[in-house]
Amino acid sequence: MSDVIRILVVDDERPIREGCQRVLTAKDYDVRTAENGQEALDILERERVDLILLDLKMPVLSGEEVLQAVQERHPDVPVIIITGHGTVDTAVECMKNGAYDFITKPFQIDQFLATVNRASEKRKLEQQARRYQEENVRNLYDLHLEKSRLRTMINCLANGVMVTNRSMEVVLHNPVLMQLLDIKEEIDAPVPISGITSDQALIKTLESILEQHEGKSEWVSQEIQVGAKALRAISAPALGPDGDVMGTVTVLEDITPFKQLDQMKTDFVNMVAHELRSPLVSIRQLQSVILEGLTGPLNEKQKDYISRGMNKIDALLGLINDLLDIAKIEAGKYEQHRIPTDLGKLMKETVSLLEPRAKQQGITITCDYHDLKPVQADPKNMEEVLNNLLSNAINYSPNGGTVAVRARGLGEFMEIEVTDTGVGIPEEELPKIFDKFYRVKHPETRKVIGTGLGLAIVKSVVEAHNGTIEVESTPGKGSTFRIRLPMIVEG
């Protein structure tokens, strides 16, 4: 719609029409003229008119009749009555019947323009208000439609959905959520979060999300228990147009079947490992008896074959022990006997044990440590960690090079680094190396025998000792594994 106000001047006197047109056009108004009431009504039917200047005394149709017709057909168009001194009373009566104002002949230009300007401003404000109202109605309709679509989509999801506001009230949820949380009765939103769940860990997570700063959008994944069901809850902030946290969105997924399947897998591995270890130990003992000559003398070829067989049995027993260790760790039954432990001494012993093997591959292995204090740890576990890391460093340095283990005290923590100059690890594989059964693939290390469980055990043991482990690597140049463990600080 044009912002220019269009005025219709209706007067049977030509000088009045032309004079009004001249004055108003100079003020950027769009002016139409009519010499009688019927012509004015015809123009109103054909064109948009924002304001009417209407003479009372005209042939064909009088001003009163035109005003009545305008009020019936175009009630939002302001009408200013043009009247002589003798018809002021009639003009006042017309204002009672809906006219906006009146002006008397002969016109005072300033007064005339002031009256027209007031009426045009009124018209503009009314048009603007109408546009805002129409836009608001459209927005409300679009919002209602979008909300209806959103609710339909949420209700069709296989996962539970819960949306809260800043007051920790649930303002939107779907039927699956009620089913997962074992809520039977109908709940009308908004409802306090305590009316949906009593899980304090989840409630604290939602509270922490609401306290996030602008521009920060962290997702939190956690497991919650509802009766016999295990649920994974993924929570994230709901952001407003300015990036402010307006509430939270939580998606709940039933992971009970996966937990049961994982438990079945663990039980199966335990059963198979136990069933295999006993006969393998028996076979190894029998071969050891034969190798020691207790059943009769052996020639060199027979000794070689039996020794190879025992090495294979030892490798298989190592795999079984790794599987059992992983199963115990996952079940929370991994035994630890923590005592003040000198890791410097353990490092030297482990290096001495692996040095012959390193020399066979042309690898130089070194050990260096300083500023160490004892750590509260299980010596056997720590020995396993060092042995796994150093063995890997040797295995993945097939063309010689250097393997170094270093340790130093950093305030309340000890930092251990195991560095090699081997084949390295591609960047895309770094996030996976601590996964169970995962092994880095490289043409030069295809002959390396392993289960892919060593680093998973290392990570679990380190974290069980309240420590951290990280890795840096460059393909073709080597890798560095870095462990941090809390030291015993005397108070």
HELIX and SHEET records of a PDB file:
HELIX    1   1 ARG A   14  ALA A   26  1                                  13    
HELIX    2   2 GLY A   37  ARG A   46  1                                  10    
HELIX    3   3 GLY A   63  ARG A   73  1                                  11    
HELIX    4   4 HIS A   85  THR A   87  5                                   3    
HELIX    5   5 VAL A   88  LYS A   96  1                                   9    
HELIX    6   6 ILE A  109  CYS A  156  1                                  48    
HELIX    7   7 PRO A  175  LEU A  180  1                                   6    
HELIX    8   8 ILE A  193  GLY A  195  5                                   3    
HELIX    9   9 GLN A  200  LEU A  210  1                                  11    
HELIX   10  10 THR A  256  LEU A  291  1                                  36    
HELIX   11  11 GLU A  300  ALA A  331  1                                  32    
HELIX   12  12 LEU A  343  GLN A  360  1                                  18    
HELIX   13  13 PRO A  379  ASN A  395  1                                  17    
HELIX   14  14 GLU A  427  LYS A  432  5                                   6    
HELIX   15  15 PRO A  443  THR A  445  5                                   3    
HELIX   16  16 GLY A  454  ALA A  464  1                                  11    
SHEET    1   A 5 ASP A  30  ALA A  34  0                                        
SHEET    2   A 5 ARG A   6  VAL A  10  1                                        
SHEET    3   A 5 LEU A  51  ASP A  55  1                                        
SHEET    4   A 5 VAL A  79  THR A  83  1                                        
SHEET    5   A 5 ASP A 101  THR A 104  1                                        
SHEET    1   B 6 VAL A 191  PRO A 192  0                                        
SHEET    2   B 6 GLU A 169  HIS A 173 -1                                        
SHEET    3   B 6 GLY A 160  ASN A 165 -1                                        
SHEET    4   B 6 VAL A 245  ASP A 254 -1                                        
SHEET    5   B 6 LYS A 229  LEU A 239 -1                                        
SHEET    6   B 6 VAL A 220  VAL A 226 -1                                        
SHEET    1   C 2 ILE A 339  THR A 341  0                                        
SHEET    2   C 2 VAL A 375  ALA A 377 -1                                        
SHEET    1   D 5 ILE A 363  HIS A 370  0                                        
SHEET    2   D 5 GLY A 401  LEU A 410  1                                        
SHEET    3   D 5 PHE A 413  ASP A 420 -1                                        
SHEET    4   D 5 GLY A 478  PRO A 486 -1                                        
SHEET    5   D 5 THR A 468  THR A 474 -1                                        
END                                                                             
